Amino acid sequence: MWLVLTVGYGCAACISPCLFGPPVSIGSSAGQAGVSRYETGRVKSLELARYEDVVEATRRAGEAISLELLKEATETDQTTLYYIAGKNEKVEVLIERQTPTLTYVQIDVGLFGSKGLALVMINQIIYEISSKGGYLQGWSHQQVL
């Protein structure tokens, strides 16, 4: 009976995971103190680092990857950096203060954007935070997982 109702009402949400696989790829960043996740065009990460340190690390990461900074918008506890990569690929990096010692980072390359570019960007940000001693604790993902 349930199958008949599902098919009869066209419940695509009930069937799509079987046909298309999971919509999310989960993984940990290579950083010292953070957890990252890739979802359809976006990398989302929480870093155990101060907001200001993450903003500066993001600027350095953009320079290191040779991205062109188009615009930077700063509000209270939030900064968004808009970049263009080599083949006119847009990269939007949102940084938000969660607590005085926890910062959220979201890298958006768009639904059809380069997953590789998003992952290179988050890894470069992590490297930049780490190289300046910006992480507040010396724990790794292996200890958390």
Secondary structure, DSSP 8 states (H G I E B T S, - for coil): -HHHHHHHTT-HHHHHHHHH--SEEE---SSSSEEEEEETTEEEEEESB-HHHHHHHHHHHHHHTT-EEEEEEEETTEEEEEEE-TTS-EEEEEEEEEETTEEEEEEE--TTS-HHHHHHHHHHHHHHHHHTT-BSS---HHHH-
